[in-house]
Amino acid sequence: MQKVRLKDYLQTMSHKIYEIEILEGDMVYVGKDIKAKNKDQAIKIMTIMSGGLITDESEVIHCEVKQVH
């Protein structure tokens, strides 16, 4: 069994809860309570959930971390 320091474990396993609004064309896509390790991962989750309507060129107009575990 590999020994892992508690501090290292908590850093790798910690997730944040994001609230994101993304502008694509004339539509605003809102994602609430997205559990992700960082902002980039939260945006990737939004891309998947939108069925590909959100792209890399879409504009993030709001991104807020609601809660840290």
MODELLER restraints for C-alpha pairs under 7 A, 6 or more apart:
rsr = mdl.restraints
at = mdl.atoms
rsr.add(forms.Gaussian(group=physical.xy_distance, feature=features.Distance(at['CA:14:A'], at['CA:37:A']), mean=6.65, stdev=0.5))
rsr.add(forms.Gaussian(group=physical.xy_distance, feature=features.Distance(at['CA:14:A'], at['CA:69:A']), mean=5.92, stdev=0.5))
rsr.add(forms.Gaussian(group=physical.xy_distance, feature=features.Distance(at['CA:15:A'], at['CA:35:A']), mean=6.25, stdev=0.5))
rsr.add(forms.Gaussian(group=physical.xy_distance, feature=features.Distance(at['CA:15:A'], at['CA:36:A']), mean=5.37, stdev=0.5))
rsr.add(forms.Gaussian(group=physical.xy_distance, feature=features.Distance(at['CA:15:A'], at['CA:37:A']), mean=4.64, stdev=0.5))
rsr.add(forms.Gaussian(group=physical.xy_distance, feature=features.Distance(at['CA:15:A'], at['CA:68:A']), mean=6.51, stdev=0.5))
rsr.add(forms.Gaussian(group=physical.xy_distance, feature=features.Distance(at['CA:15:A'], at['CA:69:A']), mean=5.95, stdev=0.5))
rsr.add(forms.Gaussian(group=physical.xy_distance, feature=features.Distance(at['CA:16:A'], at['CA:35:A']), mean=5.71, stdev=0.5))
rsr.add(forms.Gaussian(group=physical.xy_distance, feature=features.Distance(at['CA:16:A'], at['CA:36:A']), mean=5.57, stdev=0.5))
rsr.add(forms.Gaussian(group=physical.xy_distance, feature=features.Distance(at['CA:16:A'], at['CA:37:A']), mean=5.90, stdev=0.5))
rsr.add(forms.Gaussian(group=physical.xy_distance, feature=features.Distance(at['CA:16:A'], at['CA:65:A']), mean=6.57, stdev=0.5))
rsr.add(forms.Gaussian(group=physical.xy_distance, feature=features.Distance(at['CA:16:A'], at['CA:67:A']), mean=5.79, stdev=0.5))
rsr.add(forms.Gaussian(group=physical.xy_distance, feature=features.Distance(at['CA:16:A'], at['CA:68:A']), mean=4.72, stdev=0.5))
rsr.add(forms.Gaussian(group=physical.xy_distance, feature=features.Distance(at['CA:16:A'], at['CA:69:A']), mean=6.31, stdev=0.5))
rsr.add(forms.Gaussian(group=physical.xy_distance, feature=features.Distance(at['CA:17:A'], at['CA:33:A']), mean=5.41, stdev=0.5))
rsr.add(forms.Gaussian(group=physical.xy_distance, feature=features.Distance(at['CA:17:A'], at['CA:34:A']), mean=5.36, stdev=0.5))
rsr.add(forms.Gaussian(group=physical.xy_distance, feature=features.Distance(at['CA:17:A'], at['CA:35:A']), mean=4.70, stdev=0.5))
rsr.add(forms.Gaussian(group=physical.xy_distance, feature=features.Distance(at['CA:17:A'], at['CA:36:A']), mean=6.49, stdev=0.5))
rsr.add(forms.Gaussian(group=physical.xy_distance, feature=features.Distance(at['CA:17:A'], at['CA:65:A']), mean=5.74, stdev=0.5))
rsr.add(forms.Gaussian(group=physical.xy_distance, feature=features.Distance(at['CA:17:A'], at['CA:66:A']), mean=5.38, stdev=0.5))
rsr.add(forms.Gaussian(group=physical.xy_distance, feature=features.Distance(at['CA:17:A'], at['CA:67:A']), mean=5.23, stdev=0.5))
rsr.add(forms.Gaussian(group=physical.xy_distance, feature=features.Distance(at['CA:17:A'], at['CA:68:A']), mean=6.62, stdev=0.5))
rsr.add(forms.Gaussian(group=physical.xy_distance, feature=features.Distance(at['CA:18:A'], at['CA:32:A']), mean=6.49, stdev=0.5))
rsr.add(forms.Gaussian(group=physical.xy_distance, feature=features.Distance(at['CA:18:A'], at['CA:33:A']), mean=5.61, stdev=0.5))
rsr.add(forms.Gaussian(group=physical.xy_distance, feature=features.Distance(at['CA:18:A'], at['CA:34:A']), mean=5.00, stdev=0.5))
rsr.add(forms.Gaussian(group=physical.xy_distance, feature=features.Distance(at['CA:18:A'], at['CA:35:A']), mean=6.43, stdev=0.5))
rsr.add(forms.Gaussian(group=physical.xy_distance, feature=features.Distance(at['CA:18:A'], at['CA:42:A']), mean=6.92, stdev=0.5))
rsr.add(forms.Gaussian(group=physical.xy_distance, feature=features.Distance(at['CA:18:A'], at['CA:63:A']), mean=6.87, stdev=0.5))
rsr.add(forms.Gaussian(group=physical.xy_distance, feature=features.Distance(at['CA:18:A'], at['CA:64:A']), mean=5.65, stdev=0.5))
rsr.add(forms.Gaussian(group=physical.xy_distance, feature=features.Distance(at['CA:18:A'], at['CA:65:A']), mean=4.69, stdev=0.5))
rsr.add(forms.Gaussian(group=physical.xy_distance, feature=features.Distance(at['CA:18:A'], at['CA:66:A']), mean=5.81, stdev=0.5))
rsr.add(forms.Gaussian(group=physical.xy_distance, feature=features.Distance(at['CA:19:A'], at['CA:31:A']), mean=5.67, stdev=0.5))
rsr.add(forms.Gaussian(group=physical.xy_distance, feature=features.Distance(at['CA:19:A'], at['CA:32:A']), mean=4.53, stdev=0.5))
rsr.add(forms.Gaussian(group=physical.xy_distance, feature=features.Distance(at['CA:19:A'], at['CA:33:A']), mean=5.96, stdev=0.5))
rsr.add(forms.Gaussian(group=physical.xy_distance, feature=features.Distance(at['CA:19:A'], at['CA:34:A']), mean=6.59, stdev=0.5))
rsr.add(forms.Gaussian(group=physical.xy_distance, feature=features.Distance(at['CA:19:A'], at['CA:63:A']), mean=5.75, stdev=0.5))
rsr.add(forms.Gaussian(group=physical.xy_distance, feature=features.Distance(at['CA:19:A'], at['CA:64:A']), mean=5.20, stdev=0.5))
rsr.add(forms.Gaussian(group=physical.xy_distance, feature=features.Distance(at['CA:19:A'], at['CA:65:A']), mean=6.49, stdev=0.5))
rsr.add(forms.Gaussian(group=physical.xy_distance, feature=features.Distance(at['CA:19:A'], at['CA:66:A']), mean=6.89, stdev=0.5))
rsr.add(forms.Gaussian(group=physical.xy_distance, feature=features.Distance(at['CA:20:A'], at['CA:30:A']), mean=5.82, stdev=0.5))
rsr.add(forms.Gaussian(group=physical.xy_distance, feature=features.Distance(at['CA:20:A'], at['CA:31:A']), mean=5.08, stdev=0.5))
rsr.add(forms.Gaussian(group=physical.xy_distance, feature=features.Distance(at['CA:20:A'], at['CA:32:A']), mean=6.53, stdev=0.5))
rsr.add(forms.Gaussian(group=physical.xy_distance, feature=features.Distance(at['CA:20:A'], at['CA:62:A']), mean=5.46, stdev=0.5))
rsr.add(forms.Gaussian(group=physical.xy_distance, feature=features.Distance(at['CA:20:A'], at['CA:63:A']), mean=4.49, stdev=0.5))
rsr.add(forms.Gaussian(group=physical.xy_distance, feature=features.Distance(at['CA:20:A'], at['CA:64:A']), mean=6.51, stdev=0.5))
rsr.add(forms.Gaussian(group=physical.xy_distance, feature=features.Distance(at['CA:21:A'], at['CA:28:A']), mean=6.46, stdev=0.5))
rsr.add(forms.Gaussian(group=physical.xy_distance, feature=features.Distance(at['CA:21:A'], at['CA:29:A']), mean=5.60, stdev=0.5))
rsr.add(forms.Gaussian(group=physical.xy_distance, feature=features.Distance(at['CA:21:A'], at['CA:30:A']), mean=4.53, stdev=0.5))
rsr.add(forms.Gaussian(group=physical.xy_distance, feature=features.Distance(at['CA:21:A'], at['CA:31:A']), mean=6.34, stdev=0.5))
rsr.add(forms.Gaussian(group=physical.xy_distance, feature=features.Distance(at['CA:21:A'], at['CA:60:A']), mean=6.05, stdev=0.5))
rsr.add(forms.Gaussian(group=physical.xy_distance, feature=features.Distance(at['CA:21:A'], at['CA:61:A']), mean=5.64, stdev=0.5))
rsr.add(forms.Gaussian(group=physical.xy_distance, feature=features.Distance(at['CA:21:A'], at['CA:62:A']), mean=4.95, stdev=0.5))
rsr.add(forms.Gaussian(group=physical.xy_distance, feature=features.Distance(at['CA:21:A'], at['CA:63:A']), mean=6.55, stdev=0.5))
rsr.add(forms.Gaussian(group=physical.xy_distance, feature=features.Distance(at['CA:22:A'], at['CA:28:A']), mean=5.55, stdev=0.5))
rsr.add(forms.Gaussian(group=physical.xy_distance, feature=features.Distance(at['CA:22:A'], at['CA:29:A']), mean=5.16, stdev=0.5))
rsr.add(forms.Gaussian(group=physical.xy_distance, feature=features.Distance(at['CA:22:A'], at['CA:30:A']), mean=6.57, stdev=0.5))
rsr.add(forms.Gaussian(group=physical.xy_distance, feature=features.Distance(at['CA:22:A'], at['CA:58:A']), mean=6.60, stdev=0.5))
rsr.add(forms.Gaussian(group=physical.xy_distance, feature=features.Distance(at['CA:22:A'], at['CA:59:A']), mean=5.58, stdev=0.5))
rsr.add(forms.Gaussian(group=physical.xy_distance, feature=features.Distance(at['CA:22:A'], at['CA:60:A']), mean=4.40, stdev=0.5))
rsr.add(forms.Gaussian(group=physical.xy_distance, feature=features.Distance(at['CA:22:A'], at['CA:61:A']), mean=5.61, stdev=0.5))
rsr.add(forms.Gaussian(group=physical.xy_distance, feature=features.Distance(at['CA:23:A'], at['CA:29:A']), mean=6.41, stdev=0.5))
rsr.add(forms.Gaussian(group=physical.xy_distance, feature=features.Distance(at['CA:23:A'], at['CA:58:A']), mean=5.90, stdev=0.5))
rsr.add(forms.Gaussian(group=physical.xy_distance, feature=features.Distance(at['CA:23:A'], at['CA:59:A']), mean=5.08, stdev=0.5))
rsr.add(forms.Gaussian(group=physical.xy_distance, feature=features.Distance(at['CA:23:A'], at['CA:60:A']), mean=6.24, stdev=0.5))
rsr.add(forms.Gaussian(group=physical.xy_distance, feature=features.Distance(at['CA:23:A'], at['CA:61:A']), mean=6.54, stdev=0.5))
rsr.add(forms.Gaussian(group=physical.xy_distance, feature=features.Distance(at['CA:24:A'], at['CA:54:A']), mean=6.41, stdev=0.5))
rsr.add(forms.Gaussian(group=physical.xy_distance, feature=features.Distance(at['CA:24:A'], at['CA:58:A']), mean=5.17, stdev=0.5))
rsr.add(forms.Gaussian(group=physical.xy_distance, feature=features.Distance(at['CA:24:A'], at['CA:59:A']), mean=6.68, stdev=0.5))
rsr.add(forms.Gaussian(group=physical.xy_distance, feature=features.Distance(at['CA:31:A'], at['CA:46:A']), mean=6.73, stdev=0.5))
rsr.add(forms.Gaussian(group=physical.xy_distance, feature=features.Distance(at['CA:34:A'], at['CA:42:A']), mean=6.34, stdev=0.5))
rsr.add(forms.Gaussian(group=physical.xy_distance, feature=features.Distance(at['CA:36:A'], at['CA:42:A']), mean=5.33, stdev=0.5))
rsr.add(forms.Gaussian(group=physical.xy_distance, feature=features.Distance(at['CA:47:A'], at['CA:53:A']), mean=6.94, stdev=0.5))
rsr.add(forms.Gaussian(group=physical.xy_distance, feature=features.Distance(at['CA:47:A'], at['CA:54:A']), mean=5.10, stdev=0.5))
rsr.add(forms.Gaussian(group=physical.xy_distance, feature=features.Distance(at['CA:47:A'], at['CA:55:A']), mean=6.66, stdev=0.5))
